[in-house]
Amino acid sequence: MMGKTIFIDPGRCIGCQACVSACRECDSHRGKSMIHLDYTEPGRSVASLPTVCMHCEDPVAPCAEVCPADAILVTADGVVQQADTTRCIGCANCVNACPFGVPKIDLQAKLQMKCNLCYDRTAYGLAPMCATVCPTGALFYGTLEELQAERPGVQVADSFAFGDVVVSTGVAMVVPADKVQWPVPGGLPVVEVNGVDVR
Amino acid sequence: MTAAPPSRPLPVDPSIAPPGTRNFRDAGGIPADQWHADQNGETLVPTHCCFCGVQCGMYLRVDRGGKVFGVEPRNHDINRMRLCPKGINAYQQVNHPDRLTAPLLRHSRDEPFREASWDEALDFTVSEIRRIQNRYGNDAFGLLGGASLFSEKTYLVGKFARVALKTRHVDYNGRLCMVSAAGANKLAFGIDRAGNPFSDILLTDCLLIAGSNVGECFPVMTQYLWGARDRGATLIVVDPRETAIARTADIHVALKPGTDSAFFNSVLHVVIKEEMDDESFVGAHATGWEEVRDKVAEYPPERAAEICGIPADQIVQVARAFGRADKAMAWHARGIEHHSQGVENCLSVINLCVATGNIGKPGAGYGTITGQGNGQGGREHGQKSDLLPGGRSIMNEEHRRQICAIWGIEESELPPAGTSMMEMVWQMQRREIRGLIGICNNPFVSLPNYAVVKDGYDATEFHAQFDFFLSETAANAHVVFPVTTWAEDEGVMANAEARVVKHNKAQEPPAGVRTDTWVICELARRLGAGAKFDFPGSREVFEELRIASAGTVNDYYGITYDRLDETGGIAWPCPTTDHPGTPRLFEDGRTYHPDAKIHMQVVEWHPPMDPYTSEYPLSLTTGRTVAHFLSGNQTRRLGALVEQTPRPWVEVHPSHGFRNGDPVRVVTRRGSEVFPALVTEAIRPDTVFIPYHWPVPTAANALTIDALDPRSKIPEYKVCAARIEPAERVDEVPAPPTAPGREAYPEAQVSRADPLPPTSPQGRGTAERG
């Protein structure tokens, strides 16, 4: 994981969508929210969790690797930027490549948009807008040491298994301290590709 | 785990920014002479949110042209940069296309509104007041204020009613909010406020949250709950629904609505039976203990379990968690206060805290979470029907004399106590109140039993409303005065901890808009009381308010605007200008009763006022959602919030056989409406829930009962008897009313196709592929 990064703690999330609203206020993509807020058990409980861009480190940024226009750039400190508007062709390769389902395509503008860790704020040493406002600390911005100082005994994961592929990320997820397992299951196993059972 | 990358030089050195801008580490306010614009011409004005009782600090971003255009988090002591979706989007009200910018006037409700000049609107209002009062007496004209007003304005509302209108009929919408807690606090402690600051929650070992969906109604307070949980505190949540905080609570007591006092009596029963009470504390500091002990003996867990519809051992668990904790705290909100036994419910919680010795210590105490931004301050300075400034009683000879001396009137001129908000509506129905001015409230959505409310308002001969959007209530008025939003004026509010915070003026009001203070003073002047209402602005009103509260329990005398700027907030009582304020009450072991003791009160549970029958077997309960605020007049027009929660729904348990989105007719003795079903296991099978922010035909309050608590006069919103049945199609959400000649802002238009929450937070016009 990166030095200063976002830690996502689903156990603290109350589904209020402050992060979603705050993301709209960010000056680099005002009016559009890049956060995905998912309800994990609709009909059973109000459990929810926010997903921001995980800023993949290894393999580095699958979205950038598949971009035919070299529009997605990765900064020296590991932040995967949103597509450069002068280069993006709106092909949605990145949408298909992202294991976390993060990038969005604005179909009207034919542009990709995604979380860039609020580069306009983090570059000045400020926290991203979502982690700044999150009322519960479900989104926390800082170093692992800062997180552990605030929440003693907290355990985090920064690698996720998608079938046989393990993805290490710059953003980390808080996991239950009594159920630590590496890597964290990162989505459902692939059972079918183009109608063919691949199990 | 990979190593941290080397830190990178910043593209721009933040140290070159002028002082006072982007200063994200300041804890208090910045004096106005130090608000500088940055290189882009942007100024950050420190203020607070206009919505709930947490009163989060925020900066409003003001552009070069002096217009508010955004929000920036502020590291204020209360919220430490955090904001909820309402707070983030609040700034969008300020320059919203639906803002009223000219007085609207009509001589009868059959005519459409027309825009009028300020002089015409004011003169017409004054002539109607005179006509009604000359013909039917002074008390035929009523005034209804609001708890979203700054304290200065609430003071003016009370003074205007009694000095200029000379009517006894003044009340405010806090009557619908937390007067049950106010009544209970006053009875038990002689002071009406929470006993402890939020920060004490971080020190507690056991936290009991009763009837409060903190995660949705006070989201920023959740950080304190989770902070307590991080330290290992036990979290107990009492709520018929499994809310976001109940989901991860150690004990979630999903009791049947309207049974709270039976539950708390039973918890106290177990505490006493298992000798977990603090006899020495009670003996030294409380009266009435024997009577309370005898009463709760009648509530063994088996009996309460049957009343509440919960397992009996859960009551024992709660009692042990609370009773054995070194430091325990109880916070409650509307869930236990909105009842015909609201005062008793709050008293039963207070009894539990007192019996276990959890009063007046760090991490131990009680509190009520105020719903409106100024829910606390709004009831302290005289807009409540029975109170005068400084929390004085209007029926107390001594108190009357003191206020008359400050106001410069004869005691014979000061009217007696009036009636509560709902009772005033009944009086309108009976033609006892024939004229009304409403200031920043929206009873057409927020009062129970809409049919009665509409009938009462329609019966008035004259009705004027102050608001900045045309609310459903204002659309029924004869005159609507366009007034300022919170960002266009300065003033103080007191939050749930009784911490007085100052809101600053971020921009000039739009052309044609005036402050509430100006309108009230102008009406007073035209009514011939101008000499007593010579207030250029909030500052001057606050000076009089300070003096009027000096020496009372609610002492604001030591609080000044300059001190608030320096400190970021002071908790009353604060008797002198060098007094630090009182964040935690009773640390010296003394209450505010003459005998300095806590007066424990006997609490007897009784069934809710709306009886269950085979025809109406279910409990209907109502509440709020995170995206909207109270009657929704401020939030149902903001695109992001409408998108988040476009319409109401009815929450039902899967056992009723409905699927998500099915049209469900909810029927009570007051009426019936059709909502889409939100099927979830997170609610009791015998309970249905509807959020109440919308007007008819999607109004929860068309179904609720207008039964009142006999002491606090709060309506019983939280429980009435209902049944549900399948229906053909859901009722449409109407667009918010707008001024003549204006279309409703498209962002506020909701279509039938709009999804049910929880929705994916995908922006409109944005689609995903993949």
Interface residues (C-beta under 8 A of the other chain):
Chain A: M1 M2 G3 G11 R12 C13 I14 G15 C16 Q17 A18 V20 S21 A22 R24 E25 G31 K32 S33 I35 H36 L37 D38 Y39 P42 G43 R44 S45 V46 A47 S48 E57 D58 T75 A76 D77 G78 A92 V95 N96 C98 G101 K104 I105 D106 L107 Q108 M113 A123 Y124 G125 L126 A127 M129 T132 V133 C134 P135 T136 G137 T143 E150 R151 P152 D158 S168
Chain B: M1 T2 A4 P5 S7 R8 L10 P11 V12 P14 R22 F24 G70 V71 P73 N79 M81 R82 L83 C84 P85 G87 I88 N89 G215 E216 P219 V220 M221 T222 Q223 W226 D230 E242 T243 A244 I245 R247 T248 V626 A627 A640 L641 Q644 P654 N660 V679 T680 E681 A682 P758 S760 P761 Q762 G763 G765 T766 A767 E768 R769 G770
